[in-house]
Amino acid sequence: MDLNDLFQEAVVNSRMLAEKPSNDALLKLYALYKQSTDGDVNIEPPINPFDFVGKVKFTAWEELRSTPKDLAMQEYINIIARIKG
């Protein structure tokens, strides 16, 4: 199985976890997913000063700038494997 297949399997598994991951883990997974699928952040940061969730998500993704897609995919797979047990 190649990395893309393993990543897609991890994405499916992330939707079927017995326990909901912590907010920190969910944020990390979000950023890794976006980096894996879209590459470097390609949107403007939220302009609404009260969009706290949007700002945090944007920042988490932006922090992964220049991370290769393969590395982001592997880290996503590793996190899901640890959570899944």
N, C-alpha and C positions, 0 to 999 in steps of 0.2 A: 504494500500500500504506500503510495507516495504522500508527501507532506500535505498537498491540497486535500486528498481524500481523508487523511487523519484530522485535518482542520475541520472539514465539513462534518465529520463524525462527532468531533468535540462540540461543535455548534449545536448539533441535534441533542447530544447528551446534556448540554447546558440547560436545555428546556425541560429536562426530565430529572433534575436533581431532587433527591429526597428532601433535602433541607435547602432553604434559601441561603445563598452565600451572604456574607457581611456586606455592608454598603461599600467598604473599601475594596473588597474583592470584585463586586459588581462594577465599580468604577474602573478598576484595572482591566477587567474583561472587556468592558465597553471600548476603552481606548485601544486595547490590543486588537479587537475585532475591526475597528475603524482603520487602524494602521495596516492591518492585514488585507483588508478589502479595498480601501480607498487610497492607501499610501499616506503621504504627509497631509496634514490638515489643509483643506481646500475651501474652507468657508470663513466668513468673517465672524469675529467673536460676537456674542449676543450684545445688543445695544441697550436692552431693557435693564435698568439697574436692579430690578427685582427678580430677574431670571437667574437666581442663584444656582439652580440645577444645571441650566444651560452653560453658565460660566464655568462651573466645576468640570463638566464633561468636556468642554472645549479645551480647558487648560490641561486636563489629563491626556487628551489626544495630542495636543501641541507639544507636550513634554516628550512624546515619542518621535518627534520630528527627526528624520534621517535614520530611524530604525529600519533596517531592511525588512521587507514583508515576510521573508522566510523566518527571520528571528522572532518577529511578532507572532506569527502563526505557531511556532514551536512553544513559545512562552504561554500562549493561550491554551494549547493542548496540555501542557504541564499543569497549569492551574486547575483545569477541569478534572484532570486525572487525580490530583491531590484532593479536591473537594469530593469527588465521586467515591474516593477511597478504594 
